[in-house]
Amino acid sequence: MSSLASTSPSSSSSLVNGGGAAAAWVTKLKGQPRKNGEASFFFYDSHFRNAAVKVLPGEYFVEGEDLLIMTTLGSCIAACLWDRTAMVGGMNHFMLPEGNGESGRYGTYAMELLINEMMKRGASKGRMEAKVFGGGAVITGMNSLNVGERNTNFVLDFLKTERIPVVSKDVMDVYPRKVCFLPKSGKAMVKRLAAANEALLQQDRGAVTKVQPVAAGGGSIDLF
């Protein structure tokens, strides 16, 4: 297992430990209507013994309880935003900085979706802080396209423009990553994976085909 980078602003956590309560929570979540672009793959995570939701490319999820919000990244980016006063947080997962149409697969729209949904849940943009993950160069021979680097630069520039401080990040390099975020406590965990599986490689190849070549151009550690 490689080293991980993450922050934990609160030592306490409201994880629903125990299979029964978590399983009931999963059942309840599956029965609720979801907005366009909102993640809906709910499951019971046996490692953490907690209800969880997987955020797929183009999706986002916002919650005020410590449901595990999870995703797996190659060159894609996941931005985790948190308001420590409202105790509301969320994650998105985008593939490219920009593109045609309104889609959560593209950075600007993905960030707007996440910020707007958090504000609807009582968060204030002036109190938001960010943790950013992904942007890895996981496909050998595709370094000239710089998809991960371009995604990383986009999200960091976007957050700077919006005056949302980045309190933690684990980005770029060559690693795929698995990310877990607890939206009430603001705790994030990331695992650098040894290799990308085929589904992740296909996801990144799909992103690569949509871009044109360009000229080359803080916190505690949690393991899981």
C-alpha positions as a Markdown table, in Angstrom:
| # | Residue | x | y | z |
|---|---|---|---|---|
| 1 | Met | 0.0 | 0.0 | 0.0 |
| 2 | Ser | 1.4 | 3.4 | -1.0 |
| 3 | Ser | 1.4 | 6.5 | 1.2 |
| 4 | Leu | -1.8 | 8.4 | 1.4 |
| 5 | Ala | -2.5 | 12.1 | 1.8 |
| 6 | Ser | -5.6 | 13.5 | 3.5 |
| 7 | Thr | -6.9 | 15.7 | 6.2 |
| 8 | Ser | -9.2 | 15.2 | 9.1 |
| 9 | Pro | -10.5 | 18.4 | 10.6 |
| 10 | Ser | -12.5 | 16.6 | 13.2 |
| 11 | Ser | -11.4 | 13.6 | 15.2 |
| 12 | Ser | -15.0 | 12.6 | 15.8 |
| 13 | Ser | -17.1 | 10.9 | 13.2 |
| 14 | Ser | -20.8 | 10.1 | 12.9 |
| 15 | Leu | -20.3 | 6.8 | 11.0 |
| 16 | Val | -23.3 | 4.5 | 11.3 |
| 17 | Asn | -21.3 | 1.5 | 12.5 |
| 18 | Gly | -23.0 | -1.8 | 12.3 |
| 19 | Gly | -24.6 | -3.6 | 9.4 |
| 20 | Gly | -28.2 | -3.2 | 10.4 |
| 21 | Ala | -28.4 | 0.6 | 10.7 |
| 22 | Ala | -26.2 | 1.1 | 7.7 |
| 23 | Ala | -28.2 | -1.3 | 5.5 |
| 24 | Ala | -31.4 | 0.4 | 6.5 |
| 25 | Trp | -29.9 | 3.7 | 5.5 |
| 26 | Val | -28.9 | 2.3 | 2.1 |
| 27 | Thr | -32.5 | 1.0 | 1.5 |
| 28 | Lys | -33.9 | 4.5 | 2.4 |
| 29 | Leu | -31.5 | 6.3 | 0.1 |
| 30 | Lys | -32.2 | 4.0 | -2.8 |
| 31 | Gly | -35.9 | 4.8 | -2.5 |
| 32 | Gln | -35.5 | 8.6 | -2.7 |
| 33 | Pro | -35.8 | 10.5 | -6.0 |
| 34 | Arg | -32.5 | 11.9 | -7.3 |
| 35 | Lys | -31.7 | 15.0 | -9.3 |
| 36 | Asn | -30.1 | 14.9 | -12.8 |
| 37 | Gly | -26.4 | 14.3 | -12.3 |
| 38 | Glu | -26.7 | 13.3 | -8.7 |
| 39 | Ala | -25.0 | 10.0 | -7.8 |
| 40 | Ser | -27.4 | 7.1 | -7.1 |
| 41 | Phe | -25.2 | 4.0 | -6.6 |
| 42 | Phe | -25.8 | 3.3 | -2.9 |
| 43 | Phe | -24.3 | 0.3 | -1.1 |
| 44 | Tyr | -23.0 | -1.0 | 2.2 |
| 45 | Asp | -19.2 | -0.7 | 2.5 |
| 46 | Ser | -18.0 | -3.7 | 4.5 |
| 47 | His | -14.5 | -2.1 | 5.2 |
| 48 | Phe | -15.9 | 0.9 | 7.0 |
| 49 | Arg | -19.2 | -0.8 | 8.0 |
| 50 | Asn | -21.1 | 2.2 | 6.7 |
| 51 | Ala | -23.6 | 3.3 | 4.1 |
| 52 | Ala | -21.9 | 4.6 | 1.0 |
| 53 | Val | -22.5 | 6.2 | -2.4 |
| 54 | Lys | -20.2 | 5.9 | -5.4 |
| 55 | Val | -19.8 | 9.0 | -7.5 |
| 56 | Leu | -19.3 | 8.1 | -11.2 |
| 57 | Pro | -17.8 | 10.4 | -13.9 |
| 58 | Gly | -20.1 | 13.3 | -14.5 |
| 59 | Glu | -21.9 | 12.9 | -11.1 |
| 60 | Tyr | -21.9 | 14.7 | -7.8 |
| 61 | Phe | -23.3 | 14.2 | -4.3 |
| 62 | Val | -24.0 | 16.4 | -1.3 |
| 63 | Glu | -24.9 | 15.3 | 2.2 |
| 64 | Gly | -25.1 | 16.6 | 5.7 |
| 65 | Glu | -24.6 | 13.2 | 7.4 |
| 66 | Asp | -21.5 | 11.1 | 7.3 |
| 67 | Leu | -22.5 | 8.8 | 4.5 |
| 68 | Leu | -19.3 | 7.7 | 2.7 |
| 69 | Ile | -19.0 | 9.4 | -0.6 |
| 70 | Met | -16.5 | 7.4 | -2.7 |
| 71 | Thr | -15.0 | 7.5 | -6.2 |
| 72 | Thr | -12.0 | 6.1 | -8.2 |
| 73 | Leu | -9.9 | 8.4 | -10.3 |
| 74 | Gly | -7.3 | 8.2 | -13.0 |
| 75 | Ser | -6.8 | 11.5 | -14.9 |
| 76 | Cys | -10.2 | 12.7 | -13.7 |
| 77 | Ile | -10.6 | 15.1 | -10.7 |
| 78 | Ala | -12.7 | 14.9 | -7.6 |
| 79 | Ala | -13.2 | 18.1 | -5.7 |
| 80 | Cys | -14.5 | 17.7 | -2.1 |
| 81 | Leu | -16.0 | 20.8 | -0.7 |
| 82 | Trp | -17.0 | 21.3 | 3.0 |
| 83 | Asp | -18.6 | 24.1 | 5.1 |
| 84 | Arg | -17.5 | 23.5 | 8.7 |
| 85 | Thr | -20.2 | 25.7 | 10.1 |
| 86 | Ala | -23.2 | 24.2 | 8.2 |
| 87 | Met | -21.5 | 20.7 | 8.4 |
| 88 | Val | -22.4 | 20.0 | 4.8 |
| 89 | Gly | -20.1 | 18.6 | 2.2 |
| 90 | Gly | -20.0 | 17.1 | -1.2 |
| 91 | Met | -17.9 | 15.6 | -4.0 |
| 92 | Asn | -17.9 | 15.8 | -7.8 |
| 93 | His | -16.1 | 13.8 | -10.5 |
| 94 | Phe | -15.2 | 15.4 | -13.8 |
| 95 | Met | -13.2 | 14.2 | -16.8 |
| 96 | Leu | -12.1 | 17.3 | -18.7 |
| 97 | Pro | -11.8 | 21.0 | -18.0 |
| 98 | Glu | -14.2 | 22.1 | -20.7 |
| 99 | Gly | -16.5 | 20.7 | -23.3 |
| 100 | Asn | -19.7 | 21.2 | -25.3 |
| 101 | Gly | -23.0 | 21.4 | -23.4 |
| 102 | Glu | -24.0 | 21.3 | -19.8 |
| 103 | Ser | -22.5 | 18.2 | -18.4 |
| 104 | Gly | -21.0 | 17.2 | -15.1 |
| 105 | Arg | -18.2 | 15.5 | -17.1 |
| 106 | Tyr | -16.7 | 19.0 | -17.6 |
| 107 | Gly | -15.0 | 21.0 | -14.9 |
| 108 | Thr | -16.8 | 24.3 | -14.9 |
| 109 | Tyr | -20.3 | 22.8 | -14.9 |
| 110 | Ala | -19.3 | 20.1 | -12.4 |
| 111 | Met | -18.0 | 22.8 | -9.9 |
| 112 | Glu | -21.1 | 24.9 | -10.4 |
| 113 | Leu | -23.4 | 21.9 | -9.7 |
| 114 | Leu | -21.5 | 21.1 | -6.5 |
| 115 | Ile | -21.3 | 24.6 | -5.2 |
| 116 | Asn | -25.0 | 25.4 | -5.9 |
| 117 | Glu | -26.2 | 22.2 | -4.3 |
| 118 | Met | -24.2 | 22.8 | -1.2 |
| 119 | Met | -25.6 | 26.3 | -1.0 |
| 120 | Lys | -29.1 | 24.9 | -1.2 |
| 121 | Arg | -28.2 | 22.7 | 1.8 |
| 122 | Gly | -27.3 | 25.8 | 3.9 |
| 123 | Ala | -23.6 | 26.1 | 3.0 |
| 124 | Ser | -22.0 | 29.5 | 2.3 |
| 125 | Lys | -19.4 | 29.8 | -0.5 |
| 126 | Gly | -17.5 | 32.2 | 1.8 |
| 127 | Arg | -17.0 | 29.4 | 4.3 |
| 128 | Met | -16.2 | 26.5 | 1.9 |
| 129 | Glu | -12.9 | 24.8 | 1.8 |
| 130 | Ala | -11.7 | 22.3 | -0.7 |
| 131 | Lys | -9.8 | 19.0 | -0.9 |
| 132 | Val | -8.7 | 18.0 | -4.4 |
| 133 | Phe | -7.7 | 14.6 | -5.7 |
| 134 | Gly | -6.8 | 12.9 | -9.0 |
| 135 | Gly | -5.2 | 14.1 | -12.2 |
| 136 | Gly | -2.9 | 11.1 | -12.5 |
| 137 | Ala | -1.1 | 10.2 | -15.8 |
| 138 | Val | -2.3 | 6.6 | -15.7 |
| 139 | Ile | -2.2 | 5.7 | -19.4 |
| 140 | Thr | 1.4 | 5.0 | -20.7 |
| 141 | Gly | 2.3 | 7.0 | -23.7 |
| 142 | Met | -0.4 | 9.7 | -23.4 |
| 143 | Asn | 1.7 | 12.2 | -21.5 |
| 144 | Ser | 1.8 | 14.7 | -24.4 |
| 145 | Leu | -2.0 | 15.3 | -23.9 |
| 146 | Asn | -1.5 | 16.2 | -20.3 |
| 147 | Val | -5.2 | 15.5 | -19.4 |
| 148 | Gly | -4.5 | 15.0 | -15.7 |
| 149 | Glu | -2.3 | 18.1 | -15.5 |
| 150 | Arg | -4.9 | 20.2 | -17.4 |
| 151 | Asn | -7.7 | 19.0 | -15.1 |
| 152 | Thr | -5.6 | 19.7 | -12.0 |
| 153 | Asn | -4.6 | 23.2 | -13.2 |
| 154 | Phe | -8.2 | 24.0 | -14.1 |
| 155 | Val | -9.7 | 23.0 | -10.7 |
| 156 | Leu | -6.9 | 24.8 | -8.7 |
| 157 | Asp | -7.4 | 28.0 | -10.8 |
| 158 | Phe | -11.2 | 27.8 | -10.5 |
| 159 | Leu | -11.0 | 27.5 | -6.7 |
| 160 | Lys | -8.6 | 30.4 | -6.5 |
| 161 | Thr | -10.9 | 32.5 | -8.6 |
| 162 | Glu | -13.8 | 31.6 | -6.4 |
| 163 | Arg | -11.7 | 32.3 | -3.3 |
| 164 | Ile | -12.3 | 28.8 | -1.9 |
| 165 | Pro | -9.1 | 27.7 | -0.1 |
| 166 | Val | -7.6 | 24.3 | -0.9 |
| 167 | Val | -6.7 | 22.8 | 2.4 |
| 168 | Ser | -5.4 | 19.5 | 1.1 |
| 169 | Lys | -4.7 | 17.9 | -2.2 |
| 170 | Asp | -3.2 | 14.7 | -3.7 |
| 171 | Val | -2.9 | 15.2 | -7.4 |
| 172 | Met | -1.0 | 14.3 | -10.6 |
| 173 | Asp | 1.9 | 11.8 | -10.6 |
| 174 | Val | 1.2 | 8.5 | -12.2 |
| 175 | Tyr | -1.2 | 6.9 | -9.7 |
| 176 | Pro | -4.9 | 6.0 | -9.9 |
| 177 | Arg | -6.6 | 6.8 | -6.6 |
| 178 | Lys | -9.6 | 5.8 | -4.5 |
| 179 | Val | -11.1 | 8.6 | -2.5 |
| 180 | Cys | -13.5 | 8.5 | 0.4 |
| 181 | Phe | -15.1 | 11.6 | 1.9 |
| 182 | Leu | -17.3 | 12.1 | 5.0 |
| 183 | Pro | -19.4 | 15.2 | 4.3 |
| 184 | Lys | -20.5 | 16.1 | 7.8 |
| 185 | Ser | -17.1 | 15.9 | 9.5 |
| 186 | Gly | -15.1 | 16.9 | 6.4 |
| 187 | Lys | -12.7 | 14.0 | 6.7 |
| 188 | Ala | -11.2 | 12.8 | 3.4 |
| 189 | Met | -9.1 | 9.7 | 2.8 |
| 190 | Val | -7.2 | 8.7 | -0.4 |
| 191 | Lys | -5.5 | 5.5 | -1.4 |
| 192 | Arg | -3.0 | 5.5 | -4.2 |
| 193 | Leu | -3.6 | 2.3 | -6.2 |
| 194 | Ala | -0.8 | 0.2 | -7.7 |
| 195 | Ala | -2.4 | 0.0 | -11.1 |
| 196 | Ala | -5.6 | 1.1 | -12.9 |
| 197 | Asn | -8.2 | -1.6 | -13.7 |
| 198 | Glu | -9.6 | -1.9 | -17.2 |
| 199 | Ala | -12.8 | 0.1 | -16.4 |
| 200 | Leu | -10.6 | 3.0 | -15.2 |
| 201 | Leu | -8.4 | 2.8 | -18.2 |
| 202 | Gln | -11.4 | 2.8 | -20.5 |
| 203 | Gln | -12.7 | 5.9 | -18.7 |
| 204 | Asp | -9.4 | 7.7 | -19.2 |
| 205 | Arg | -9.1 | 6.7 | -22.9 |
| 206 | Gly | -12.6 | 8.1 | -23.4 |
| 207 | Ala | -11.4 | 11.5 | -22.0 |
| 208 | Val | -8.2 | 11.4 | -24.1 |
| 209 | Thr | -10.2 | 11.0 | -27.3 |
| 210 | Lys | -12.0 | 14.3 | -26.6 |
| 211 | Val | -8.9 | 16.5 | -26.2 |
| 212 | Gln | -6.3 | 17.9 | -28.6 |
| 213 | Pro | -2.6 | 17.7 | -28.0 |
| 214 | Val | -1.0 | 20.7 | -26.4 |
| 215 | Ala | 2.5 | 21.9 | -26.0 |
| 216 | Ala | 4.2 | 20.5 | -22.9 |
| 217 | Gly | 4.1 | 23.0 | -20.6 |
| 218 | Gly | -1.5 | 20.2 | 4.6 |
| 219 | Gly | -3.1 | 17.9 | 6.9 |
| 220 | Ser | -2.8 | 14.6 | 8.7 |
| 221 | Ile | -2.3 | 11.3 | 6.9 |
| 222 | Asp | -5.1 | 8.7 | 6.9 |
| 223 | Leu | -4.7 | 5.1 | 5.6 |
| 224 | Phe | -7.5 | 2.8 | 4.6 |
